[in-house]
């Protein structure tokens, strides 16, 4: 039985430390999932899988990918054994092709930490099938919005569109401890929330020239691009409500948005 009421979501996934000690954001993620109809499958658009062209993971038993360095050994033993969703991946491929978007299957890719860090708190039983879709950092926001628009029908088929990245993501300026949140990060974070709520869609799509401190908030775009897939999947004229906010490690935003159909 499908459910037509699933939203598209954008979550800032933070650092791999949240897989072990998710704290406040882990409680939020868990409550978020409990407040949604249980999806038949999840299409996760993670900032950590970026490719030349769109790829859909058709993997039946995706491995847990530990795509980070310098962490304690225990982090490399974490497993999130959710089943894959090859049928969903094939359906997504057909929708992208119908929209004139060239996309290919990938039968080997697993779940990277952009997917499994939040999923461990969202669905700790690992009982919801997951497929991943890659992003293309050399393409712009409108390209990713177009991909999302093509995938919108999935939401009426019981699929949760889960975009995972970061509302701000500047690793060069991370700080440990209780460092204050820098002004450049709060200004971009608030601009994003206001623009999505209005919505000022054209302004958001031109984020790299119209967002305050845009290139400081995102020296590279891959952590921001999943947001535009979620935006496209919500439909033309959609707005978003910020359902979580906060910062970690100085200016690393943990903002989350739920997109609302127009």
Secondary structure, 3 states (H helix, E strand, C coil): CCCCCCCEEEEECCCHHHHCCCHHHHHHHHHHHHCCCCCCEEEEEEEEEECCCEEEECCCCCCECCCCCCCCHHHHHCCCCCCECHHHHHHHHHHHHHCCCCEEEECCCCECHHHHHHHHHHCCCCCCEEEEEEECCCCCHHHHHHHHHHHHHHHHHCEEEEEEECCCCCHHHCCCCCCCCCHHHHHHHHHHHHHHHHCCHHHHHCHHHHCCCHHHHCCCCHHHHHHHHHHHHCCCCCEEEEEECCEECCCEECCEEEEECC
